[in-house]
Amino acid sequence: MSKSSQGLLGAPCPFAIRTVSICVLSAVATLGTALAATSPLSAADEPAQTQPTPKPKSAQPPKTPPARMNPGPTADELERWRQAIIHTRRPQKACFTAKYPATTWTEVPCVTPPPTPFLPARGIRPQTVGNGLDFSADPASGLISQADGLFDKVTGVTSEYMLLNNKQSPGVFSLQLNTQTFPTSACGQNSNCTGWQQFIFSNGGCGNPPKACAYIQSWLFGYGTPCPPSGWISAFGACMVNSSAVTLTPVTIDQLASMKLTGQAAGVPGSDDTVTLTVGDTIYSAPGDNHIPDLGQHWQIAEFNIVGNGDLSQAVFNTGSTLVVRTVVDSGTTSPPTCDETGFTGETNNLTLTGTTIPPPENAPPVDLAARAVHVPLPGYPGSPLGPSLVFTESNVAGVVQADCADALTIGDTHLSTFSGLHYDFQASGDFVLITAPEFSVHARQVSGAPTWPNTSVNKAIVTQMGATRVEIYVEPERLYIDGRQTNLADGQTQLLLTGVQVVHHGSEYDITSASGNAVRATLYGAFIDATIGLGKTPSPQARGLLGTPGASAQELVTADGAVLREPVSFSDLYTRYGESWRVPVAKTLFTEVTKATAGNPTKPLFAQDLTPAQAAHALAACKAAGIVNHDLLNDCTLDTTVLHDDAAVKVFTTVHEPIHVLRPVVKAAPVAH
């Protein structure tokens, strides 16, 4: 059975040379907390000795200050309690609440939530989160019995409002924990019918005056008419039904970091699907009505996020907002889930997916590839770990750039950053495989900088094959081909093809995305092209090419026939063994236009240090003025700005994060292959 949602599309994202980010996957949350270390003073640092002052006979030893009264539970204590109480069986089918440190549930009235539809993804995919664009957690094995959505960190958030039909509603939003669509016994004999279930917290959507509430909304697509009895109603060509809801006082946006939304399939712990919401030290619980009785037999993907409150609305955050989102899945394994760049809800927010976190190979500390810093997971909960998690960042801070589950790029003249964060130069000319993967391939056409700069090359064209659709971008002059036919797509236009591939043209950039989330985002600079290649799902062990494989070592290159080159890599091996293995034969090219450029390899490496002071002076000053401080990126920026004779090259390096590792070939090194 396919894990993809029927009829739900993946998502595009805007391109502006962005992070080399690799999709994320944080396994079990780290337990315990770090202890601060102190260093004793050296002898030279000790204060000078003075004669002791005689102590008055009446002096008393200093009193110990009294302990702080009622300090409250720690985060660890709250989480241990939360895990225990949500797995405590409810006394009966009803709504309940519990406040720390209670070990039993207290029944509260259930209400009927309004029939507001929280609609599925549809139509043109947006440039921000929602309507099919999100990072969802796909377990490494097994079926999901429980999922939790929460926020590791909330920074810069001062306000939020819901935007619906140009009307702003301050403080209104929803948290959604969504399943994928799946075949279900609730469809009866309708073979084309699928189900979908959402665990929802609606902030301000229940009752009069409006209260917040948590409940389950279920859908049947393709059921036909009339809808099933027992509360099902017809909505947007489908059938929809709500469970009972538990209510609470609406929360404020500054409480977001204290909130956790949990969805449990029947049997965990009771006989009904259950939704629970945690706000600080209080939990609210509502039962499902088993409208879809077999969720636990089909739940394979979990999407969590904060979006608009139904009706395809949007949650709008103030500029400068950043959320670190965690989706936890329980499928009976401790292995980390895969990242699936797909979403199911039609509601959106105004944040951009900007990075994910992964544990890198060789047991190194997890690295946040978006920030290039050690990832600090949610505080550990001794004896009660959160479980296998997908962790990602979304933001609307000025200058943020879109991320996929795994990203790699080719820029300048020509620098490659692989999916694993390895950075190296590849100055050959000809057509080359950047990536080949099931239903997704990308080739680059590199042209030599001869006669002025014979040992450099730039991208003159990019082509991608996404399933049955082929899209090509060329420069000098700028032109677009779709399935072999030259196509005019005006600035600001979007073309959604029948195959689910979407092409967006905005300014000097083209975004090409598939329904599965694979993406090529190209920026044209008149004489050359920079491109980011994104994978919609990771890990992707079948992805291979000059841009490597997600999760592979950042210190090795792999040829097309599987030979591994480790440092020191000779200049000869880089081009004649490795590069030639990824060269595309003329008979197998994906390009429609036949190249007139000569295929070849450089005769020696060219780095910024090989430029004369006069050649490098302007470029070096421009790169430093742009704030580029990393040594390797500063050198590449200086080289590109000089060779391309274009200060536009500087801007690229202001958005490229520091490499995990840099490989420089050695001219006289002996070949090293394993």
C-alpha positions in Angstrom: 0.0 0.0 0.0 1.3 3.4 -0.9 2.2 5.8 1.8 1.3 8.8 -0.4 -1.9 10.6 0.1 -4.4 10.2 -2.7 -4.9 13.4 -4.6 -2.8 15.5 -2.2 0.1 17.3 -3.8 3.6 18.0 -2.5 4.9 21.5 -2.5 7.1 24.1 -4.1 9.3 26.5 -2.3 11.0 29.7 -3.4 14.6 29.6 -4.2 17.4 31.9 -3.2 20.6 30.0 -2.9 20.0 28.4 0.4 21.3 26.2 3.1 22.8 22.9 2.3 20.4 21.3 4.6 19.8 17.6 5.0 16.5 16.3 6.2 16.4 15.5 9.6 16.0 13.0 11.8 16.6 13.1 15.5 16.2 9.7 17.1 15.5 9.3 20.8 15.7 12.6 22.8 18.9 12.9 24.7 18.5 12.1 28.4 19.9 14.1 31.2 21.3 17.6 31.3 24.8 18.9 30.9 26.8 20.0 33.9 28.8 23.2 33.8 32.5 22.7 34.4 34.6 25.2 36.4 38.3 25.7 36.3 40.4 26.5 39.3 42.5 29.7 39.3 46.2 29.3 38.5 48.7 30.4 41.1 49.3 33.5 39.1 45.6 34.3 39.2 45.2 33.9 43.0 44.6 37.2 44.9 47.5 38.6 46.9 47.7 37.3 50.5 46.7 39.8 53.2 46.8 39.6 57.0 43.5 38.2 58.3 41.2 40.6 60.1 40.6 39.6 63.7 37.1 38.3 64.0 34.9 40.0 66.7 33.9 37.7 69.4 30.3 38.5 68.9 30.3 37.6 65.2 28.0 34.7 64.1 28.4 32.5 61.1 26.3 33.7 58.1 22.8 32.2 57.9 21.8 30.0 54.9 19.1 31.8 52.9 15.8 30.1 53.0 14.8 27.8 50.1 12.6 29.3 47.5 9.0 28.5 48.3 6.9 26.4 45.9 9.4 26.3 43.0 7.0 24.2 40.9 7.8 21.1 38.8 10.8 20.9 36.5 10.4 20.2 32.8 11.5 16.7 33.5 8.9 16.2 36.2 6.1 17.6 34.0 7.0 15.4 31.1 7.3 12.2 33.2 3.8 13.0 34.6 2.4 13.8 31.1 3.6 10.5 29.7 2.1 8.6 32.6 -1.3 10.3 32.6 -1.9 10.2 28.8 -1.3 6.4 29.0 -3.7 6.1 32.0 -7.0 4.6 30.8 -10.0 7.0 31.0 -12.7 5.7 33.4 -15.3 5.9 30.6 -16.0 7.5 27.2 -16.1 11.2 28.2 -14.0 14.4 28.3 -11.4 14.7 31.0 -8.8 17.0 32.4 -5.9 16.5 34.8 -3.5 19.0 36.5 -0.1 18.1 37.8 0.6 16.1 39.9 -2.8 14.3 39.8 -2.6 10.6 38.9 -6.3 10.3 37.9 -8.6 12.0 35.4 -11.4 14.4 36.3 -14.4 14.3 34.1 -15.6 17.6 32.5 -18.4 18.3 30.1 -17.9 17.5 26.4 -19.3 19.9 23.8 -20.2 19.7 20.1 -17.6 21.6 18.0 -18.7 23.8 15.1 -18.8 22.1 11.7 -15.8 24.1 10.5 -14.0 22.0 7.8 -10.2 21.7 8.2 -9.8 21.0 4.5 -7.3 18.8 2.7 -4.5 20.2 0.5 -5.4 21.2 -3.0 -4.4 23.1 -6.0 -1.3 25.2 -6.5 1.3 24.5 -3.8 2.3 27.6 -1.8 5.7 29.0 -0.9 5.1 28.8 2.8 4.0 26.0 5.1 0.7 24.3 4.5 -1.5 23.3 1.6 0.6 20.2 0.9 4.0 21.7 1.9 5.3 20.4 5.3 7.9 18.0 6.8 6.0 14.9 7.9 7.4 12.0 10.0 7.4 8.5 8.3 8.4 5.7 10.8 11.3 3.6 9.8 9.1 0.5 10.4 5.7 -0.4 11.8 2.5 1.5 12.1 1.9 4.6 14.2 -0.1 4.1 17.3 0.6 7.5 18.9 2.1 10.8 17.7 3.0 14.0 19.6 3.5 17.4 18.1 5.3 20.1 20.1 7.7 23.0 19.8 11.3 22.7 21.0 11.9 26.4 20.7 9.8 29.5 20.0 11.8 32.7 19.3 10.8 36.2 18.1 7.1 35.5 18.2 5.2 38.4 19.6 1.9 38.2 17.7 -0.3 36.0 15.5 -3.6 36.4 13.7 -5.7 34.2 11.4 -6.2 35.5 7.9 -9.5 34.4 6.2 -11.2 36.2 3.4 -9.0 39.3 4.1 -10.3 39.4 7.6 -7.8 39.3 10.5 -8.7 37.5 13.8 -6.0 38.0 16.4 -4.9 35.0 18.4 -6.9 32.5 16.4 -5.1 29.4 15.0 -5.1 25.6 15.1 -2.6 22.9 15.9 -3.1 20.0 13.6 -1.7 16.4 13.9 -2.7 14.8 10.7 -2.6 11.3 9.2 -2.1 10.4 5.6 -5.1 9.3 3.6 -5.7 5.5 3.7 -8.2 2.8 2.8 -10.6 2.1 5.7 -13.5 -0.2 6.5 -15.6 3.0 7.1 -15.8 3.2 3.3 -17.9 0.1 3.2 -18.1 -1.3 -0.4 -16.8 1.9 -2.0 -13.5 0.7 -3.5 -12.4 4.2 -4.5 -13.0 5.7 -1.1 -10.2 6.7 1.4 -10.2 8.0 4.9 -8.3 10.8 6.6 -8.1 11.8 10.3 -7.0 15.0 12.0 -6.3 15.6 15.7 -7.1 19.3 16.2 -6.7 22.0 18.7 -8.8 25.0 17.7 -7.9 28.2 19.6 -11.2 30.1 19.8 -13.4 27.9 17.7 -16.0 26.4 20.1 -19.1 27.9 21.8 -20.3 31.4 22.4 -18.4 33.2 23.8 -15.7 31.4 21.8 -13.5 28.9 23.7 -10.6 26.8 22.7 -11.2 23.1 22.1 -9.6 19.8 21.1 -11.3 17.1 19.1 -10.9 14.7 16.2 -12.2 15.5 12.6 -12.6 12.5 10.2 -13.1 12.5 6.5 -14.1 10.1 3.7 -13.1 11.0 0.2 -14.8 9.3 -2.7 -17.6 7.8 -0.6 -20.4 9.3 -2.7 -23.9 10.4 -1.5 -25.5 10.1 0.8 -22.8 10.2 3.5 -22.9 7.5 6.2 -25.3 8.0 9.2 -24.2 8.8 12.7 -23.2 12.4 12.2 -21.5 12.4 8.9 -22.2 15.5 6.7 -21.4 16.4 3.1 -18.6 18.9 2.8 -16.7 20.0 -0.4 -17.5 16.8 -2.2 -16.5 14.5 0.7 -18.0 13.3 4.0 -16.9 14.9 7.3 -17.7 14.2 10.9 -16.4 15.6 14.3 -16.0 13.9 17.6 -17.0 15.5 20.9 -14.7 18.3 22.0 -13.1 19.2 25.3 -13.0 23.0 26.0 -10.5 25.3 27.7 -9.8 29.0 28.0 -8.1 30.2 24.7 -4.3 30.3 25.0 -2.1 33.2 24.2 0.6 32.9 21.6 3.3 33.2 24.2 2.1 29.8 25.6 3.0 28.0 22.4 6.2 26.5 23.7 4.3 24.9 26.6 1.8 23.1 24.3 1.8 19.5 23.1 -0.8 17.9 20.9 -1.1 14.1 21.1 -3.1 11.7 18.9 -3.7 8.1 20.0 -5.2 5.3 17.9 -7.8 3.0 19.5 -6.1 0.7 22.1 -3.7 3.4 23.3 -4.8 3.3 26.0 -8.6 2.9 25.6 -11.0 1.5 23.0 -11.4 4.9 21.1 -9.1 7.1 19.2 -8.1 9.9 21.6 -6.9 13.5 21.4 -5.1 15.2 24.3 -3.7 18.7 24.6 -1.1 19.7 27.2 -0.8 23.4 28.2 1.9 23.7 30.8 0.8 21.6 33.8 -2.7 20.8 32.6 -3.9 18.2 30.2 -7.3 18.0 28.4 -8.6 14.9 26.8 -11.5 14.1 24.3 -12.5 10.7 22.9 -13.1 9.9 19.3 -16.3 8.2 18.3 -14.6 5.5 16.1 -16.0 7.0 13.0 -12.9 5.5 11.4 -12.5 2.3 13.5 -9.2 1.0 12.0 -6.8 4.0 12.1 -4.2 1.9 14.0 -4.1 -0.6 11.1 -3.2 2.1 8.5 -1.5 5.1 10.2 1.9 5.5 8.4 2.7 9.2 8.3 2.2 12.1 10.8 2.1 15.8 10.0 2.2 18.4 12.8 2.2 22.1 12.6 0.4 25.4 13.6 -1.8 26.8 10.8 -5.0 28.6 10.2 -8.2 27.7 12.0 -10.0 25.8 9.2 -11.6 26.9 5.9 -8.1 27.1 4.2 -7.2 30.1 6.4 -3.6 31.1 7.3 -1.9 31.7 10.6 0.2 34.9 10.2 3.1 35.5 12.5 5.0 38.7 13.0 8.2 39.1 11.0 11.2 37.6 12.8 9.3 34.5 14.1 11.1 31.2 14.3 9.7 27.8 15.5 11.6 24.6 16.0 9.0 21.9 15.5 9.1 18.3 16.8 6.9 15.4 15.6 7.3 12.3 17.7 6.0 8.9 16.4 5.5 5.7 18.3 5.6 2.7 15.9 7.3 0.2 18.1 10.8 1.0 17.0 13.5 3.3 18.4 14.9 3.9 14.9 14.5 7.5 13.6 11.6 8.2 11.2 12.3 9.3 7.7 11.6 12.9 6.5 8.7 13.1 4.0 8.2 16.5 2.4 4.5 16.2 2.1 1.6 17.7 3.9 -2.1 16.9 4.1 -3.9 20.0 5.4 -5.1 22.8 3.2 -4.5 25.4 5.9 -1.2 27.4 6.0 1.0 29.7 7.9 3.4 32.4 6.7 6.6 30.6 7.7 9.2 29.0 5.5 10.7 25.6 6.1 14.4 26.6 6.6 16.2 23.6 8.0 16.2 20.2 9.6 18.5 18.3 12.0 20.2 14.9 11.6 22.6 12.8 13.6 25.6 12.6 11.3 27.5 9.4 10.7 30.3 8.0 12.8 28.5 8.8 16.1 29.4 12.5 15.9 27.2 15.0 17.7 24.0 15.9 15.8 24.5 19.0 13.6 22.0 21.6 12.6 22.9 22.0 9.0 20.8 25.2 8.8 22.8 26.9 11.5 25.9 24.8 11.4 25.8 24.4 15.2 25.5 21.5 17.6 21.8 20.7 17.8 20.5 20.9 21.4 17.4 18.6 21.6 14.5 19.1 23.8 15.5 18.6 27.5 15.8 14.9 28.3 13.2 13.2 30.5 14.9 10.5 32.5 13.0 7.3 32.3 10.6 8.7 29.7 12.2 9.7 26.5 10.1 11.4 23.9 10.9 8.8 21.3 11.9 8.8 17.6 11.4 12.3 16.3 11.5 14.5 13.2 12.8 18.0 14.1 12.7 21.0 11.7 12.8 24.8 11.7 10.4 27.2 10.1 10.8 30.9 10.1 10.0 34.3 8.5 13.1 36.0 9.6 14.3 38.3 6.8 16.5 36.5 4.3 15.5 32.9 5.2 15.7 30.3 2.4 13.7 27.2 1.8 14.9 23.8 2.7 13.9 20.3 1.6 14.4 17.0 3.3 17.9 17.0 1.8 19.6 19.7 -0.2 22.7 20.0 -2.3 23.8 22.8 -4.7 26.0 23.8 -7.6 27.1 27.4 -7.8 29.6 29.7 -9.4 32.6 28.4 -11.4 31.8 25.5 -10.3 31.5 24.7 -6.6 29.5 21.7 -5.4 28.1 21.1 -2.0 26.8 17.6 -1.6 23.7 16.3 0.4 26.2 15.4 3.2 27.8 18.8 3.4 31.0 18.0 1.4 32.2 21.0 -0.5 34.5 20.7 -3.5 35.3 22.3 -6.9 34.4 20.5 -10.2 35.7 22.5 -13.2 35.1 20.0 -16.0 33.1 20.9 -19.1 30.3 18.8 -20.6 27.0 17.2 -19.4 27.2 15.6 -15.9 24.8 13.7 -13.6 24.2 15.8 -10.5 21.8 13.2 -9.1 20.0 10.1 -10.3 17.3 8.6 -8.1 14.0 6.7 -8.7 11.6 9.1 -10.6 14.1 11.9 -10.3 17.3 12.9 -12.2 19.1 16.2 -12.7 21.9 16.9 -15.2 24.1 20.0 -15.5 25.7 21.4 -18.7 29.0 22.9 -17.7 31.0 25.1 -20.1 34.7 26.0 -19.9 35.8 29.5 -19.1 38.4 29.3 -21.8 40.2 31.1 -23.2 40.4 33.6 -20.3 40.0 31.1 -17.5 40.5 27.6 -19.1 40.6 25.8 -15.7 37.1 26.9 -14.7 33.6 26.1 -15.8 30.1 27.4 -15.2 26.6 25.9 -15.5 24.9 27.0 -18.7 21.9 24.7 -18.5 20.0 22.5 -16.0 17.6 19.7 -16.9 15.5 17.6 -14.6 13.4 14.5 -15.2 10.6 14.1 -12.7 8.6 11.0 -13.5 7.3 11.5 -17.0 8.0 15.3 -17.0 11.2 16.9 -18.3 12.0 20.5 -17.6 15.1 22.4 -18.9 16.4 25.9 -18.1 19.1 27.6 -20.3 20.9 31.0 -20.2 22.3 33.2 -23.0 19.5 33.7 -23.9 17.2 32.6 -21.0 14.7 29.9 -22.2 12.5 27.2 -20.7 11.6 23.8 -22.2 8.8 21.5 -20.8 8.8 18.0 -22.3 11.0 19.1 -25.2 8.9 22.1 -26.2 10.0 25.7 -25.6 7.6 27.3 -23.3 7.0 30.9 -22.3 6.2 31.3 -18.6 6.0 35.0 -17.6 7.4 36.3 -14.4 5.1 35.6 -11.5 3.3 32.7 -13.3 2.9 29.1 -12.1 2.2 26.1 -14.3 0.9 22.9 -12.7 1.2 20.0 -15.0 -1.1 16.9 -15.1 1.8 14.8 -13.7 1.8 16.9 -10.5 5.0 18.7 -11.5 4.8 22.4 -10.8 7.0 25.1 -12.5 7.1 28.6 -10.9 8.9 31.6 -12.5 9.7 34.5 -10.2 12.2 37.1 -11.2 15.5 35.4 -12.1 14.5 32.2 -10.5 12.7 29.0 -11.6 11.3 26.5 -9.1 10.5 23.0 -10.4 8.9 20.6 -7.9 7.2 17.2 -8.1 4.2 16.0 -6.1 6.6 13.9 -4.0 8.6 17.0 -2.9 11.7 16.6 -5.1 12.8 20.0 -6.3 15.2 21.9 -8.6 15.5 25.6 -7.9 17.6 27.6 -10.4 18.8 31.2 -10.3 19.9 32.8 -13.6 22.7 35.3 -13.6 22.7 36.2 -17.3 25.8 34.1 -18.2 25.5 31.2 -15.7 23.1 29.3 -13.5 23.2 28.4 -9.8 21.0 25.5 -8.7 19.8 23.8 -5.6 18.6 20.2 -5.8 16.2 19.1 -3.1 15.0 15.6 -2.1 11.4 15.2 -0.9 12.2 12.2 1.2 15.2 11.0 3.2 17.0 8.8 3.7 17.4 8.2 0.0 20.1 5.5 -0.4 19.4 5.2 -4.1 20.3 8.9 -4.8 23.7 9.1 -6.5 25.8 11.5 -8.6 28.2 14.4 -8.3 26.0 15.6 -5.3 26.4 12.4 -3.4 23.9 10.5 -1.2 22.2 11.9 1.9 23.6 10.5 5.0 26.9 9.4 3.4 30.3 10.5 4.8 31.1 14.1 4.2 34.8 13.1 3.6 34.5 10.9 0.5 33.5 10.8 -3.1 31.8 7.8 -4.8 32.2 7.0 -8.5 29.3 5.8 -10.7 30.6 2.2 -10.4 30.7 2.4 -6.6 34.5 3.1 -6.0 35.1 5.2 -2.9 37.7 8.0 -3.0 39.0 9.2 0.3 41.5 11.9 1.0 44.0 12.6 -0.2 42.3 12.6 -3.5 44.5 13.2 -6.5 43.6 15.8 -9.1 43.8 13.1 -11.7 41.4 10.8 -9.9 39.0 13.6 -9.3 38.5 14.2 -13.0 39.6 11.1 -14.9 38.2 8.5 -12.6 35.4 10.2 -10.6 34.3 12.9 -12.9 34.3 10.8 -16.1 32.2 8.2 -14.4 29.4 10.8 -14.0 29.8 12.3 -17.5 26.6 11.8 -19.5 27.2 10.2 -22.9 25.7 12.1 -25.9 23.2 9.3 -26.6 21.8 9.5 -23.0 21.5 13.2 -22.6 18.3 14.7 -21.1 18.8 18.0 -22.9 16.8 18.9 -26.0 19.4 21.2 -27.4 22.6 19.8 -28.6 25.6 21.3 -27.0 28.2 23.2 -29.1 30.7 23.3 -26.2 33.7 21.0 -26.1 33.8 18.4 -23.4 37.0 18.3 -21.3 38.8 18.6 -18.0 41.0 21.3 -16.4 44.7 20.8 -16.5 45.3 22.0 -12.9 43.3 23.3 -9.9 42.6 27.0 -9.6 41.9 28.6 -6.2 41.8 32.2 -5.0 45.5 31.8 -3.8 46.4 31.4 -7.5 45.1 34.8 -8.4 47.5 37.8 -8.5 46.9 40.5 -5.9 45.8 42.8 -8.6 43.2 40.3 -9.9 41.8 39.5 -6.4 41.8 42.9 -4.8 38.4 44.1 -5.8 36.7 40.7 -5.3 38.3 40.1 -1.9 37.2 43.5 -0.7 33.6 43.0 -2.0 33.3 39.6 -0.3 34.6 40.9 3.0 32.3 43.9 2.9 29.3 41.4 2.4 30.2 39.9 5.8 31.7 36.6 4.5 34.2 35.4 7.1 34.5 31.6 6.6 37.9 31.0 5.1 36.8 28.5 2.5 33.7 30.5 1.4 35.7 33.7 1.3 38.2 32.1 -1.1 35.5 30.7 -3.3 33.7 34.1 -3.3 36.9 35.9 -4.3 37.6 33.4 -7.1 34.1 33.5 -8.5 33.7 37.3 -8.3 37.1 37.6 -10.2 36.5 34.9 -12.8 32.9 35.8 -13.5 33.6 39.5 -13.4 30.3 39.9 -11.6 29.7 41.2 -8.1 26.4 39.3 -8.1 28.5 36.2 -7.2 29.1 37.8 -3.8 25.4 37.7 -2.9 25.3 33.9 -3.4 27.9 33.3 -0.6 26.0 35.4 1.9 23.3 32.7 2.0 25.5 29.6 1.8 26.3 28.2 5.2 29.7 26.8 6.2 30.6 23.4 4.7 30.8 20.4 6.9 34.1 19.4 5.1 36.1 20.9 2.2 37.9 18.6 -0.2 40.9 20.0 -2.2 42.6 17.7 -4.7 46.3 17.1 -4.4 48.2 17.3 -7.7 50.9 14.8 -6.8 49.0 12.5 -4.5 48.9 8.8 -5.3 45.4 7.5 -6.2 43.5 6.4 -3.1 40.4 4.3 -3.8 38.6 1.7 -1.7 
